[in-house]
């Protein structure tokens, strides 16, 4: 139900009548993407206190989501607020912290990645990564839409499709992290 409701809510601005352009990039959609990533980071970080031996897994996932959040808000900070933001340095420092945490807890991380298919939400996160890194490249391409629409092509179409696909991918990451955090936070019962 969350996935169906999210799909309708994500595409709702595109369905509004008499709206030739919708707020994309540097606006509402960009902030929604960042909000979903921040919420996912908060959820997985909150699950870490109940995760027992899986605490490092929760920390690494929270750091990866935090890096994605920083990458998303860069356009907002630089473009709208007019501040210079060292996005690459901040993202690099966060990813370095995630890498160090991974190496310090390599046995726990190895076990998690070997059983990731058993966790609720991992399929949604995998689908989100496919949307963000495969389908988004195709459907966000102006060549694809120019070939598909011909004379009816508008330069706004690829930009709108790319923005909504990114938002949908972020939503799937959020829902997947909800399922993953429930699975990771579940305490093992003593036999």
Secondary structure, DSSP 8 states (H G I E B T S, - for coil): -HHHHHHHHHHHHHHSTT-SS---SSSHHHHHHHHHHHHHHHHHHHHGGG-GGGHHHHHHHHHHHHHHHHHHHHHIIIIIS-----HHHHHHHHHHHHHHHHHHTHHHHHHHHHSGGGSTTHHHHHHHHHIIIIIHHHHT-HHHHHHHHGGG--HHHHHHHHHHHHHHHHHHHHHHHHHHHHHHH------
